[in-house]
Amino acid sequence: MRNHLKIERARKNLTQEQLAKMVGVSRQTINAIELGKYNPSTVLALKLAQIFEKSVNDIFELEATD
């Protein structure tokens, strides 16, 4: 799954740590999502979308291999 989390985070001028605190996860979790090593739960994806005022599909997209 591809994601645009790093781009959206930069647009809001947030650090990984700040974003992590906003959604109740560790900075390492945000880092792993940005690197594509971890797929967030539905609840976490919805929280992130809400923060960035985007739909989940605007931030995360399936790839052909998913």
C-alpha distances in whole Angstrom, upper triangle without the diagonal:
4,7,10,12,14,15,16,18,20,21,22,24,22,22,19,22,23,20,20,23,23,20,22,20,20,20,18,15,15,15,12,10,11,10,7,9,9,7,10,13,13,16,15,12,16,18,15,16,19,20,19,20,17,15,12,11,12,10,7,6,5,5,9,8,6
4,7,9,11,12,13,15,17,18,20,21,20,20,18,21,22,19,19,23,22,20,22,20,20,19,18,16,14,14,12,9,9,9,7,10,11,9,12,15,15,18,16,13,16,17,15,15,18,19,17,18,15,14,12,10,11,8,6,5,6,7,10,11,10
4,6,8,9,10,11,13,14,16,17,16,17,15,18,19,15,16,20,19,17,19,17,18,17,16,14,11,12,11,8,7,9,7,11,11,9,11,14,14,16,13,11,13,15,11,11,15,15,13,15,13,12,10,9,8,5,4,6,9,10,14,14,13
4,6,5,6,9,10,11,13,14,14,15,14,17,17,14,16,19,18,17,19,18,18,17,17,15,12,12,13,10,8,10,10,14,14,13,13,16,16,17,15,12,14,15,11,11,14,13,11,13,11,12,10,10,8,5,7,9,12,13,17,18,16
4,5,5,6,9,10,11,12,11,11,10,13,13,10,12,15,14,13,16,15,15,13,14,12,9,10,11,8,6,9,10,13,12,12,11,14,15,15,12,10,12,12,8,9,12,11,9,12,11,12,10,11,10,6,8,11,14,16,19,20,18
4,6,5,6,9,10,10,9,9,9,12,13,11,12,16,15,15,17,16,15,13,13,13,9,9,11,9,6,9,11,14,14,14,14,17,18,19,15,14,16,15,11,13,15,13,11,15,14,15,14,15,13,10,11,14,17,18,21,22,20
4,5,5,6,9,10,10,11,12,15,15,13,15,18,17,17,20,19,19,16,17,16,13,13,15,12,9,12,14,17,17,17,17,20,20,20,17,15,17,16,13,13,15,13,11,13,12,15,14,14,11,9,12,14,17,18,22,23,22
4,5,5,6,9,9,11,11,14,13,11,14,16,14,15,18,17,18,16,17,16,12,13,15,13,11,14,15,18,17,17,16,18,18,18,15,13,14,13,10,10,12,10,7,10,9,12,12,13,10,8,11,14,18,19,23,24,22
4,5,5,6,5,7,8,11,10,8,11,13,12,13,16,15,15,13,15,14,10,11,14,12,10,13,15,17,17,17,16,18,19,18,15,14,15,13,10,11,12,10,8,12,12,15,14,16,13,11,13,17,20,21,25,26,24
4,5,5,6,8,10,13,12,11,14,16,15,16,19,18,18,15,17,17,13,13,16,15,12,15,17,19,20,20,19,22,22,22,19,17,19,17,13,14,16,13,11,14,14,17,17,18,15,13,16,19,22,23,27,27,26
4,5,8,11,13,15,13,12,16,17,16,17,20,20,20,18,20,19,16,16,19,17,14,18,19,22,22,21,20,23,23,22,19,18,18,17,13,13,14,12,9,12,12,16,16,17,14,13,16,19,22,24,27,28,27
4,5,9,11,13,11,10,14,15,13,15,18,18,19,16,19,18,15,16,19,17,15,19,20,23,22,22,20,22,22,21,18,17,17,15,12,13,13,9,8,11,12,16,17,18,15,14,17,20,24,26,29,30,29
4,7,10,12,10,10,13,14,13,16,18,18,18,15,18,18,15,15,19,18,15,18,21,23,22,23,21,24,24,23,20,19,20,17,14,16,16,12,11,14,16,19,20,21,18,16,19,22,26,27,31,32,30
4,7,8,6,6,10,11,10,12,15,15,14,12,15,15,12,13,16,15,13,17,19,20,20,20,19,21,22,20,17,17,18,15,12,14,15,11,11,14,16,19,18,21,18,16,18,22,25,27,30,30,29
4,5,5,6,8,10,11,13,14,13,12,9,12,13,10,10,14,14,12,15,18,19,18,19,18,21,22,21,17,17,19,16,14,16,17,13,14,17,18,21,20,22,20,17,19,22,25,27,30,30,28
4,6,5,6,9,10,11,12,10,9,6,8,9,6,7,10,11,10,12,15,15,15,16,15,18,19,18,14,15,17,15,12,15,16,13,14,17,18,20,18,21,19,16,17,20,23,24,28,27,25
4,5,5,6,9,10,10,9,7,5,9,10,8,9,13,13,13,15,18,18,17,18,16,19,20,19,15,17,18,15,14,17,17,14,16,19,20,22,21,23,22,19,20,24,26,27,31,30,28
4,5,5,6,9,10,10,10,8,12,12,10,12,15,15,14,17,19,20,19,19,17,19,20,18,15,16,17,14,12,15,15,12,13,17,18,21,20,22,21,18,20,24,26,28,32,32,29
4,5,5,6,9,9,9,8,11,10,8,10,13,12,12,15,17,18,16,16,14,16,17,15,12,12,13,10,8,12,12,9,10,14,15,17,16,19,17,14,16,20,23,25,29,28,26
4,5,5,6,5,5,5,8,8,6,9,12,11,12,15,16,16,14,15,12,14,16,14,10,12,14,11,10,13,14,11,13,16,17,19,17,20,19,16,17,21,23,25,29,28,25
4,5,5,6,7,8,11,11,10,13,15,15,16,19,20,20,18,18,15,16,18,15,12,15,15,12,11,15,14,12,14,17,19,20,19,22,22,19,20,24,26,29,32,31,29
4,6,8,10,11,14,13,11,14,16,15,16,19,20,21,18,18,15,16,16,13,11,13,13,9,9,12,11,8,11,14,16,17,17,20,19,17,19,22,25,28,31,31,28
4,6,9,10,13,11,10,13,15,13,15,18,18,18,16,15,11,12,13,10,7,10,10,6,7,10,10,9,12,14,15,16,15,18,18,15,16,20,22,25,28,28,25
4,7,10,12,10,10,14,15,14,16,19,19,19,16,16,12,13,14,11,9,12,13,10,11,14,14,12,15,18,19,19,18,21,21,18,19,23,24,27,30,29,26
4,7,8,6,8,11,11,11,14,16,16,15,13,13,11,11,14,12,9,12,14,11,11,15,15,14,16,19,20,20,18,21,21,18,18,21,23,25,28,27,24
4,5,5,7,9,10,11,13,15,16,14,13,14,12,14,17,15,12,15,17,14,14,17,18,16,18,21,22,22,20,23,23,19,19,23,24,26,29,28,25
4,5,5,6,9,10,11,12,14,14,13,15,13,16,18,17,13,15,18,15,14,17,18,16,17,21,21,22,20,22,22,18,19,22,23,25,28,27,25
4,5,5,6,9,10,10,12,11,10,13,12,15,18,18,14,16,19,17,15,19,20,18,19,23,23,23,21,23,22,19,18,21,22,23,27,25,23
4,5,5,6,9,10,11,9,8,10,9,11,14,14,11,12,15,14,12,16,18,16,17,20,20,20,17,20,20,16,15,18,19,21,24,22,20
4,5,5,6,9,10,10,9,10,9,12,14,14,10,11,14,12,10,13,15,14,14,18,17,18,15,18,17,13,13,17,18,20,23,22,20
4,5,5,6,9,9,9,11,11,15,17,17,14,14,17,16,13,16,19,17,17,20,20,20,18,19,19,15,15,17,19,20,23,22,20
4,5,5,6,5,5,8,9,13,16,17,13,13,17,16,14,17,20,18,18,22,20,20,17,19,19,15,14,16,17,18,21,19,17
4,5,5,6,5,6,7,11,13,14,11,10,14,14,11,14,16,16,15,18,17,17,14,15,15,11,10,13,14,15,18,17,15
4,5,8,8,9,10,14,16,17,13,12,16,15,12,14,17,16,15,18,17,17,14,15,14,11,10,13,14,15,19,18,17
4,5,8,10,12,16,18,19,16,15,19,19,16,18,21,19,18,22,20,20,17,18,17,14,13,14,15,15,18,17,16
4,6,7,10,13,16,18,15,13,17,18,15,17,20,20,19,21,19,19,15,15,16,12,10,11,12,12,15,13,12
4,7,10,13,16,18,15,15,18,19,17,19,22,21,21,24,22,21,18,18,19,15,13,14,14,14,17,14,13
4,6,9,12,14,12,12,15,16,14,16,19,19,19,22,20,19,16,17,18,14,12,14,13,14,17,15,13
4,7,9,11,10,9,12,14,12,14,17,18,18,20,18,16,12,13,15,12,9,11,11,13,15,14,11
4,6,8,6,6,9,10,10,12,14,15,15,17,16,15,11,13,15,12,10,12,13,15,18,17,14
4,5,5,6,9,10,11,12,14,16,17,18,17,15,11,14,16,14,12,14,14,17,20,19,15
4,5,5,6,9,10,10,12,14,15,16,15,12,9,12,14,13,11,13,14,17,20,19,16
4,5,5,6,9,10,11,13,14,15,14,13,10,14,16,14,13,16,17,21,23,23,19
4,5,5,6,9,10,11,13,14,14,13,10,13,15,12,12,15,16,20,23,22,19
4,5,5,6,9,10,11,12,11,9,6,10,11,9,8,11,13,17,20,20,17
4,5,5,6,9,10,10,9,8,6,10,11,10,10,14,16,19,22,23,19
4,5,5,6,9,10,10,10,9,13,13,11,13,16,18,22,25,25,22
4,5,5,6,8,9,9,8,11,11,8,10,14,17,20,23,24,21
4,5,5,6,5,6,5,9,8,7,9,13,16,19,22,23,20
4,5,5,6,8,8,12,11,11,13,16,19,23,26,27,24
4,6,8,10,11,14,13,11,14,18,21,24,27,28,25
4,5,9,10,12,10,9,12,16,19,22,25,26,24
4,7,9,12,10,10,13,16,20,23,26,28,25
4,6,8,6,7,10,13,16,19,23,24,22
4,5,5,7,9,11,14,17,20,22,19
4,5,5,6,8,11,15,18,19,16
4,5,5,6,9,12,15,17,15
4,6,7,11,14,17,19,17
4,7,10,13,17,18,16
4,7,10,13,14,12
4,7,10,11,10
4,7,8,6
4,5,5
4,6
4
